[in-house]
Amino acid sequence: MRCLRSHTGTTSNMRFALTTLAALAVIPSNAFTPTAIFKHRQRQVIQPLFAIAIDEAASSSSASSSSLEPSTCNDANQQSIPTNAKSWTDDGFVFGLEGSGLERPKGRVASLVVEDDSLETKPYQVAMVQATFACHAFFASSAFAHMLQLHDSNVTLTVLYTLLLTVASWLFADFGSGVFHWSVDNYGNGKTPVMGSMIAAFQGHHSAPWTICERGFCNNVYKLCIPFGPVSMGALYLLLNDRFPAAVWFLTVFCVLEIMSQELHKWSHQRKSEVPSWVNWLQEAGVTVGRVPHAQHHLAPYEGNYCIVSGACNDVLDESGFFRRMEHAIYKWNGVESNAWKLDADLKERTLRGDYSLRK
């Protein structure tokens, strides 16, 4: 409905609006982000200027109250001040920073941060996982048969050889999981081609670490069936199996463990009472990543303990400064900072000085 106001009332409103706009004009664009800068500006800029505007409006309205007609304008139509909140799809998204668009829920609460994500296991996820493991079983059995033939049908020798290859692949998979985890935690975002959703899932995991505990097996691991699935492994099988069956066995075990790394990761977030006893045994024996070592990764700025198959490589990689050296090299190459640097300015400064050690 149309607002009916007197000429005096209109003038007072215009003066109030102009004074308010003048106050807003001097406030920086980032003054409304939930940071310490906001609090500082709020005390020193916003409060005094709005106090002037309010006093101006009060004095004008008191002088014209007798001539002011009742207003039927709806205050809800007024536009609210926009914020600079970001989401995981923004180029500037960094988990853990103020204004990232993500809030870490308190307690063991599941929270989805990726668009169209769901905790429900879908039939296509089950099909992807089943097809992937069926193909890998074929690759491994074919490689074993070829190695058995090369060893003149000596079963004992072939079994011992495959066990040795499995242990070597287990160590390499732990190293690979660390490199992969470090890369998606520190570089890219939801808009990154091909890997965007996976990057967003890993980075968003830091704002809602308990969500992974609510996922079923296929829902949890199916995304890793894309880089480590039948297509990539099938190509390697065709190239290597006839001449190098040992390499096929090694790479098949590696791919299986990389896919399983997300489930092993989930176990490290679950309580002992929430998993079978054999899972606890595997963790205590160091076969899979343990709860305490992985918990250290979830301390900001998330700069270490990236390996999530067994965690056996974590100490070596962290103490040698492997990831800091990688970050330094990438920064010198293209000027891109890791997310860990953005969360810890001191870490960045020390790395650029050539000090690659982690603070204890």
C-alpha positions as CSV (number, residue, x, y, z in Angstrom):
1,M,0.0,0.0,0.0
2,R,1.0,3.6,-0.5
3,C,2.6,5.3,2.4
4,L,1.0,8.7,3.3
5,R,3.4,11.1,5.0
6,S,3.5,14.8,5.4
7,H,6.2,17.0,3.7
8,T,8.0,17.5,7.0
9,G,8.0,13.7,7.6
10,T,9.4,13.1,4.2
11,T,12.2,15.6,4.7
12,S,13.2,14.0,8.0
13,N,13.2,10.6,6.4
14,M,15.4,11.8,3.6
15,R,17.9,13.3,6.1
16,F,18.0,10.1,8.0
17,A,18.6,8.1,4.8
18,L,21.3,10.4,3.5
19,T,23.1,10.3,6.9
20,T,22.9,6.5,7.0
21,L,24.2,6.2,3.5
22,A,27.1,8.5,4.4
23,A,27.9,6.1,7.3
24,L,27.8,3.1,5.0
25,A,30.0,4.7,2.4
26,V,33.0,4.9,4.6
27,I,32.8,1.3,5.8
28,P,35.2,-1.2,4.0
29,S,33.6,-3.9,1.9
30,N,35.0,-6.6,4.3
31,A,33.6,-4.9,7.4
32,F,30.7,-7.3,7.5
33,T,32.8,-10.5,7.5
34,P,32.9,-12.4,10.8
35,T,36.5,-11.4,11.6
36,A,38.3,-9.3,14.2
37,I,38.4,-6.5,11.6
38,F,34.7,-6.4,11.7
39,K,34.6,-6.1,15.5
40,H,37.2,-3.3,15.4
41,R,35.4,-1.4,12.7
42,Q,32.1,-2.0,14.4
43,R,33.3,-0.2,17.6
44,Q,35.2,2.6,15.9
45,V,33.2,3.4,12.8
46,I,29.7,1.9,12.7
47,Q,28.5,2.8,16.2
48,P,29.5,6.5,16.1
49,L,28.1,7.1,12.6
50,F,24.9,5.3,13.2
51,A,24.5,7.1,16.5
52,I,24.6,10.4,14.6
53,A,22.0,9.1,12.1
54,I,19.7,7.9,14.9
55,D,20.0,11.2,16.8
56,E,19.3,13.1,13.6
57,A,16.2,11.1,12.9
58,A,14.9,11.3,16.5
59,S,15.2,15.1,16.6
60,S,13.4,15.4,13.2
61,S,10.7,13.0,14.1
62,S,9.9,14.7,17.4
63,A,9.4,18.0,15.6
64,S,7.1,16.6,13.0
65,S,5.2,14.0,15.0
66,S,2.0,16.0,15.0
67,S,1.9,16.2,11.2
68,L,3.0,12.6,10.5
69,E,0.2,10.3,9.3
70,P,0.2,6.6,10.3
71,S,2.4,4.6,7.9
72,T,1.4,1.3,6.3
73,C,4.8,0.5,4.8
74,N,6.1,-3.0,5.4
75,D,9.6,-2.9,7.0
76,A,10.2,-6.4,5.7
77,N,10.5,-5.0,2.2
78,Q,13.8,-3.2,3.1
79,Q,16.9,-5.0,1.8
80,S,19.4,-6.4,4.3
81,I,23.1,-5.7,4.1
82,P,24.8,-8.4,2.0
83,T,27.7,-10.3,3.5
84,N,30.9,-11.6,1.9
85,A,30.3,-15.2,3.0
86,K,31.9,-17.8,0.6
87,S,31.1,-21.4,-0.3
88,W,33.2,-24.3,-1.3
89,T,32.7,-23.5,-4.9
90,D,34.5,-20.1,-4.6
91,D,38.0,-19.8,-5.9
92,G,39.1,-18.3,-2.6
93,F,37.7,-21.1,-0.4
94,V,40.0,-22.3,2.3
95,F,38.6,-24.6,5.0
96,G,39.0,-23.3,8.5
97,L,39.2,-19.6,7.7
98,E,36.6,-17.1,8.7
99,G,34.2,-16.4,5.9
100,S,34.7,-19.7,4.3
101,G,31.0,-20.4,4.3
102,L,31.5,-23.5,6.4
103,E,30.7,-23.8,10.1
104,R,32.1,-26.7,12.1
105,P,29.3,-28.2,14.1
106,K,29.8,-29.0,17.7
107,G,30.1,-32.6,18.8
108,R,29.8,-35.7,16.6
109,V,27.4,-34.2,14.1
110,A,27.1,-35.1,10.4
111,S,27.1,-32.1,8.1
112,L,27.2,-32.2,4.3
113,V,29.2,-29.5,2.6
114,V,29.2,-30.6,-1.0
115,E,26.2,-29.8,-3.2
116,D,24.0,-32.8,-4.0
117,D,26.0,-35.0,-1.6
118,S,24.1,-37.6,0.4
119,L,24.7,-40.1,3.1
120,E,22.4,-42.6,1.4
121,T,24.1,-45.4,-0.5
122,K,22.8,-45.3,-4.1
123,P,22.6,-48.3,-6.5
124,Y,25.0,-46.8,-8.9
125,Q,27.6,-46.5,-6.1
126,V,27.2,-50.1,-5.3
127,A,27.6,-51.1,-9.0
128,M,30.7,-48.9,-9.4
129,V,32.4,-50.5,-6.3
130,Q,31.4,-54.1,-7.2
131,A,32.5,-53.7,-10.8
132,T,35.8,-52.2,-9.7
133,F,36.7,-54.9,-7.3
134,A,35.6,-57.6,-9.7
135,C,38.0,-56.2,-12.3
136,H,40.8,-55.9,-9.8
137,A,40.3,-59.5,-8.7
138,F,40.6,-60.5,-12.4
139,F,43.8,-58.5,-12.9
140,A,45.4,-59.9,-9.7
141,S,44.5,-63.6,-10.5
142,S,45.7,-63.2,-14.0
143,A,49.0,-61.7,-12.8
144,F,49.4,-64.5,-10.2
145,A,48.9,-67.1,-13.0
146,H,51.5,-65.5,-15.2
147,M,54.0,-65.3,-12.3
148,L,53.3,-69.0,-11.4
149,Q,54.1,-69.9,-15.0
150,L,57.3,-67.9,-14.9
151,H,58.3,-69.7,-11.7
152,D,57.8,-73.1,-13.3
153,S,54.6,-73.7,-11.3
154,N,56.4,-73.3,-8.0
155,V,53.5,-72.3,-5.8
156,T,55.6,-71.6,-2.7
157,L,58.0,-69.3,-4.5
158,T,55.1,-67.5,-6.2
159,V,53.2,-67.0,-3.0
160,L,56.2,-65.7,-1.2
161,Y,56.9,-63.4,-4.1
162,T,53.4,-62.0,-4.2
163,L,53.5,-61.4,-0.4
164,L,56.7,-59.4,-0.8
165,L,55.1,-57.4,-3.6
166,T,52.0,-56.9,-1.4
167,V,54.0,-55.4,1.5
168,A,55.9,-53.2,-0.9
169,S,52.7,-52.0,-2.5
170,W,51.1,-51.4,1.0
171,L,54.0,-49.1,1.8
172,F,53.8,-47.3,-1.5
173,A,50.0,-47.0,-1.2
174,D,50.5,-45.3,2.2
175,F,52.9,-42.9,0.6
176,G,50.5,-42.4,-2.3
177,S,47.6,-41.7,0.0
178,G,49.6,-39.0,1.7
179,V,50.6,-37.3,-1.5
180,F,47.0,-37.4,-2.8
181,H,45.6,-36.2,0.6
182,W,48.1,-33.4,0.8
183,S,47.3,-32.3,-2.8
184,V,43.5,-32.1,-2.4
185,D,43.7,-30.6,1.0
186,N,45.9,-27.7,-0.1
187,Y,45.2,-27.0,-3.8
188,G,42.1,-26.6,-5.9
189,N,38.5,-26.2,-4.9
190,G,35.0,-27.3,-5.9
191,K,35.4,-25.7,-9.4
192,T,38.5,-27.6,-10.3
193,P,37.9,-29.7,-13.4
194,V,37.4,-33.5,-12.9
195,M,38.6,-33.5,-9.3
196,G,36.4,-30.7,-8.0
197,S,33.9,-32.7,-6.0
198,M,36.6,-34.8,-4.5
199,I,38.7,-31.8,-3.5
200,A,35.6,-30.1,-1.9
201,A,34.8,-33.4,0.0
202,F,38.3,-33.6,1.4
203,Q,38.5,-29.9,2.3
204,G,35.0,-29.9,3.7
205,H,35.9,-32.9,5.8
206,H,37.8,-30.6,8.1
207,S,34.7,-28.6,9.0
208,A,32.6,-31.8,9.6
209,P,35.0,-34.7,10.4
210,W,32.3,-36.9,11.9
211,T,30.3,-37.1,8.7
212,I,32.4,-39.8,7.3
213,C,31.3,-42.1,10.1
214,E,27.7,-42.0,8.8
215,R,28.6,-43.2,5.3
216,G,28.1,-46.8,4.2
217,F,31.1,-48.6,2.5
218,C,30.1,-48.0,-1.1
219,N,29.0,-44.4,-0.5
220,N,32.3,-43.7,1.2
221,V,34.7,-45.2,-1.4
222,Y,33.0,-45.0,-4.8
223,K,34.6,-41.7,-5.8
224,L,38.1,-43.3,-5.6
225,C,37.0,-45.9,-8.1
226,I,37.3,-43.3,-10.8
227,P,41.1,-42.6,-10.6
228,F,42.0,-46.1,-9.3
229,G,39.3,-48.2,-11.1
230,P,39.0,-50.5,-14.1
231,V,39.9,-47.9,-16.8
232,S,43.3,-46.9,-15.5
233,M,44.2,-50.3,-14.2
234,G,42.8,-52.0,-17.3
235,A,45.2,-50.0,-19.5
236,L,48.1,-50.9,-17.3
237,Y,47.1,-54.5,-17.4
238,L,47.0,-54.6,-21.2
239,L,50.5,-53.0,-21.3
240,L,52.2,-55.0,-18.6
241,N,50.7,-58.4,-17.9
242,D,52.3,-60.5,-20.5
243,R,55.9,-59.4,-19.8
244,F,55.6,-57.9,-16.2
245,P,52.9,-59.7,-14.2
246,A,54.7,-58.7,-11.0
247,A,54.1,-55.0,-11.9
248,V,50.4,-55.8,-12.5
249,W,50.1,-57.5,-9.1
250,F,51.9,-54.5,-7.4
251,L,49.7,-51.9,-9.1
252,T,46.5,-53.8,-8.6
253,V,47.1,-54.0,-4.8
254,F,48.1,-50.4,-4.9
255,C,44.8,-49.3,-6.5
256,V,42.7,-51.5,-4.1
257,L,44.4,-50.0,-1.1
258,E,44.0,-46.4,-2.4
259,I,40.3,-47.1,-2.8
260,M,40.1,-48.7,0.7
261,S,42.1,-45.8,2.2
262,Q,38.9,-43.8,2.6
263,E,37.3,-46.7,4.6
264,L,40.5,-47.0,6.7
265,H,40.2,-43.3,7.2
266,K,36.7,-43.7,8.4
267,W,37.8,-46.3,10.9
268,S,40.3,-43.8,12.4
269,H,37.3,-41.5,13.2
270,Q,35.2,-44.2,14.8
271,R,35.3,-45.3,18.4
272,K,36.6,-48.7,19.3
273,S,33.1,-49.8,20.2
274,E,31.8,-48.8,16.7
275,V,34.0,-51.1,14.7
276,P,34.7,-54.9,14.7
277,S,37.5,-56.1,17.1
278,W,39.7,-57.1,14.1
279,V,39.7,-53.4,12.9
280,N,41.0,-52.4,16.3
281,W,43.7,-55.1,16.1
282,L,44.7,-53.8,12.6
283,Q,45.1,-50.3,14.0
284,E,47.1,-51.4,17.0
285,A,49.3,-53.5,14.8
286,G,50.0,-50.6,12.5
287,V,48.5,-52.2,9.5
288,T,45.9,-49.5,9.2
289,V,46.1,-45.8,10.3
290,G,45.3,-45.3,14.0
291,R,43.0,-42.9,15.7
292,V,45.6,-40.9,17.6
293,P,48.0,-40.3,14.7
294,H,45.2,-39.2,12.4
295,A,43.7,-37.0,15.1
296,Q,46.9,-35.0,14.9
297,H,46.2,-34.2,11.3
298,H,43.0,-32.5,12.3
299,L,44.8,-29.8,14.2
300,A,45.0,-26.5,12.2
301,P,46.8,-25.7,9.9
302,Y,46.5,-29.4,8.9
303,E,50.1,-29.5,7.7
304,G,51.1,-33.1,8.4
305,N,50.1,-36.7,9.0
306,Y,48.5,-37.0,5.6
307,C,49.0,-40.7,5.0
308,I,45.8,-42.6,5.7
309,V,46.4,-46.2,4.7
310,S,48.7,-47.2,7.6
311,G,50.3,-44.0,8.5
312,A,53.7,-45.7,8.4
313,C,55.2,-43.0,6.2
314,N,54.0,-40.0,8.2
315,D,56.9,-39.6,10.4
316,V,59.5,-39.9,7.6
317,L,57.6,-37.5,5.4
318,D,56.9,-34.9,8.1
319,E,60.3,-35.0,9.7
320,S,62.1,-34.7,6.3
321,G,59.9,-31.7,5.4
322,F,58.8,-33.5,2.2
323,F,55.5,-31.6,1.9
324,R,57.0,-28.2,2.8
325,R,59.6,-28.7,0.1
326,M,56.8,-29.6,-2.4
327,E,54.8,-26.5,-1.4
328,H,57.9,-24.3,-1.7
329,A,58.7,-25.7,-5.2
330,I,55.1,-25.1,-6.3
331,Y,55.1,-21.6,-5.0
332,K,58.3,-20.7,-6.9
333,W,56.9,-22.3,-10.0
334,N,53.4,-20.6,-10.2
335,G,53.0,-18.5,-7.1
336,V,50.2,-20.5,-5.6
337,E,50.2,-20.8,-1.8
338,S,49.1,-24.0,-0.1
339,N,46.0,-23.8,2.2
340,A,48.2,-24.7,5.1
341,W,50.2,-21.5,4.5
342,K,47.0,-19.4,4.4
343,L,46.0,-20.8,7.8
344,D,49.5,-20.2,9.3
345,A,51.5,-17.2,8.2
346,D,54.4,-18.4,10.4
347,L,54.5,-21.8,8.5
348,K,54.7,-19.9,5.2
349,E,57.5,-17.7,6.4
350,R,59.5,-20.6,7.8
351,T,59.0,-22.5,4.6
352,L,60.1,-19.6,2.4
353,R,63.3,-19.3,4.6
354,G,64.0,-23.0,3.9
355,D,63.0,-24.2,7.3
356,Y,60.9,-27.3,6.4
357,S,60.5,-28.8,9.8
358,L,57.2,-29.0,11.7
359,R,56.7,-27.4,15.0
360,K,56.4,-29.9,17.8
